[in-house]
Structure formats: C-alpha cells, structure tokens
Amino acid sequence: MSQQCGNSRIAGCSFSVHPMSDEFVEHIKGSLKETDTSNVWIDTDEVTTTVRGEIEHVFDVTRAVYLQIARSGVHVAFNATYSIGCPGDSEGDQYTGDIGDPANGLRDVKQNTNAKFSLYPMGGGDYMDVIYREIDRMKEKGIEVSAAHYATKLSGDVNAMFEGLEDVFCETEKSGSSHTVMTVTMSANSPSEKGKRS
Ligand SMILES: Cc1ncc(C[n+]2csc(CCO)c2C)c(N)n1
C-alpha cells in the first residue's frame, strides 16, 4: 500500500456499530446492506467499516448505518473516527468531486441519541479557539452540550446531531486546519437513559 498522502481532499471515516442484541450479526450486516453506499469507497472487516469520499457522503453513510439499527429500538453503540487532510493513501480518489446528492433518506426519523465528540484541528494554529467555536455550533443546532474529560458530551435528535457534526467537520476544515480528525462515540436506546440511574 502506498504511504504517500494523496493530493485530493478526500474525507474518510473508520467506524463500528455495536448492537446489544443476540441478533447483532443481522443488525450489522443488515444495516450495511440497507444503506446506499454507491457514493463512497467502502471496506468492511472484522473490526470496522471504512468509508472514503466527499464529506457529505461520508456523513450520510455513517448516519444511515447507525440509524438503521437505532430506529429498530435496540440499544446500539457507535464509534467513529472522521479524518480529512492526510489520509496516507489515495484509495477512493475516484469518489471525489461532484458525484451526486447524498443517497440515504431517514432524515425525518425522530430518535434521541447521546454522544461524546473530540475535535483535533491540526496544522492551522489556534486550535483551542477552533474547538470552542465548533462546540458552540453544536449548541446552535439545538443540541444539549456539556463538558466532559477529553471530549464534549452531546444530547439530542440524531439527525440534528449528525448535521451539526458534519458542519463542525466542514467548518474546521474550511477555516485552515490542514488535517482535521474528529472522534465520535454515540449511543441510542440505552437503558441507563431512562431516569439516568442505572
Ligand atoms: C459498521 C461496522 N463494521 C464492521 C464491524 C465489525 N463486525 C463485528 S461483527 C460483524 C458481522 C459479522 O461478521 C462485523 C462486520 C462492526 N461492528 N461495525
């Protein structure tokens, strides 16, 4: 595999979903099958799925896989690392440019979700200013925001959450970060949500 950075601003995400159910294999394989992945380069192995392409398609696909499972009511956890700037290879470069609109719907599914995210704007200077500015952007999306160690905690509607995170990622990139990394951990239908006790 080439270790050279590609020239294109291809985005990517390595992510996993963990449904807390005996039927986890069906949930994982089913969600990947139900999701339209035609606008991204995709590879699934025993640990994660990696998607690469334009930012809007990377977010559309990761949101859809998570939502396919979350909307069934099963408790599901999601872990993702989004990156743009120095992918280290050029796999998927054919998925860059104007290749169409996001292919997955599910935009009107109403589902509450809790998450923590961490933003790493590299190479632009003033990284803490960028992080504080982008946390405020999540508040403007109507997402409840609170502090956590090494991350920011988020709570709210899942589609607003993904929209906000996509905006954060885009705006960080646009405002001068040469390599942006964002980690997200998310959970839906957690039993500990009810009354926040267990
Ligand atoms: C999005 C996503 N991609 C891959 C895995 C890894 N994985 C764990 S069990 C399983 C199905 C049986 O092979 C797979 C592919 C994951 N958890 N989530």
The ligand as a Gaussian input file, in Angstrom:
#p B3LYP/6-31G(d) Opt

LIG

1 1
 C      -20.038000      -0.776000      10.851000
 C      -19.286000      -1.988000      11.345000
 N      -18.436000      -2.614000      10.509000
 C      -17.770000      -3.717000      10.899000
 C      -17.938000      -4.217000      12.153000
 C      -17.183000      -5.464000      12.588000
 N      -18.097000      -6.588000      12.774000
 C      -18.363000      -7.082000      14.012000
 S      -19.492000      -8.344000      13.939000
 C      -19.652000      -8.209000      12.249000
 C      -20.599000      -9.095000      11.481000
 C      -20.102000     -10.496000      11.384000
 O      -19.011000     -10.563000      10.552000
 C      -18.801000      -7.235000      11.762000
 C      -18.699000      -6.920000      10.314000
 C      -18.831000      -3.533000      13.038000
 N      -19.085000      -3.938000      14.317000
 N      -19.483000      -2.436000      12.601000

